[in-house]
Amino acid sequence: MPPVAAEIIRIPVRTRNLVMDDGPKLTRHDDGSEMMFDLDTDPDEMVELSHLGGAVVDDAHVRMLDALLESSDVARGAPTH
């Protein structure tokens, strides 16, 4: 990427993805931006859903937090249950 474009377009340093068994995929970047897709109905990720809010997005946030906590626990050898 040309240096000028890199100054204009911020590329996230850290990104976390959670793909859920029941279809939703949530991606969250270190700048707080996020994207959500329903992989069951939109496998090519063309229709972004995070702006809709509601229970599905709230549930995805909780599930991502739970997954990150469990991953952190596993990484440091702590009990997970």
C-alpha positions in Angstrom: 0.0 0.0 0.0 1.4 3.4 -0.9 2.5 5.5 2.2 -0.2 8.1 1.5 -3.0 5.5 1.5 -1.6 4.0 4.7 -2.0 7.4 6.4 -5.6 7.8 5.2 -6.8 4.2 5.7 -6.2 2.9 9.2 -5.4 -0.8 9.1 -6.5 -2.6 12.4 -3.6 -4.0 14.4 -5.7 -6.6 16.2 -8.8 -8.3 15.0 -10.8 -11.0 16.7 -13.3 -13.3 14.9 -15.9 -15.5 16.3 -17.7 -18.0 14.0 -20.7 -19.5 15.7 -22.2 -22.9 15.0 -25.6 -21.4 14.4 -24.5 -19.1 11.6 -23.4 -15.7 12.9 -19.8 -14.5 12.4 -18.7 -11.5 14.5 -15.4 -9.6 13.7 -14.2 -6.9 16.0 -11.2 -4.7 15.4 -9.0 -2.9 18.0 -10.5 0.4 17.0 -13.9 -0.7 18.2 -15.4 -1.2 14.7 -17.1 -4.5 14.0 -18.8 -6.5 11.3 -21.4 -9.2 11.6 -22.6 -11.7 9.0 -24.9 -14.6 8.9 -22.9 -17.3 7.2 -25.9 -19.6 6.9 -27.8 -17.2 4.6 -24.8 -15.1 3.4 -21.7 -17.3 3.1 -19.9 -14.7 0.9 -20.3 -12.1 3.6 -21.9 -9.5 1.4 -24.6 -8.2 3.9 -23.2 -6.6 7.0 -25.6 -6.9 10.0 -23.9 -5.3 13.0 -25.7 -2.0 12.5 -29.0 -3.8 13.1 -28.3 -4.3 16.8 -30.7 -6.2 18.9 -30.6 -9.6 20.6 -28.5 -11.4 17.9 -25.7 -8.8 18.1 -25.9 -8.6 21.9 -25.7 -12.5 22.1 -22.7 -12.5 19.7 -20.9 -10.0 22.0 -21.5 -12.1 25.1 -20.3 -15.2 23.2 -17.2 -13.5 21.9 -16.3 -12.3 25.4 -16.9 -15.9 26.8 -14.7 -17.4 24.1 -11.9 -14.8 24.7 -12.0 -15.5 28.5 -11.9 -19.2 28.0 -9.0 -18.9 25.5 -7.1 -16.8 27.9 -7.6 -19.3 30.7 -6.5 -22.2 28.5 -3.4 -20.2 27.4 -2.3 -19.7 31.0 -3.2 -23.2 32.2 -6.1 -22.2 34.4 -9.2 -24.4 34.9 -11.9 -23.6 32.3 -14.9 -25.1 34.1 
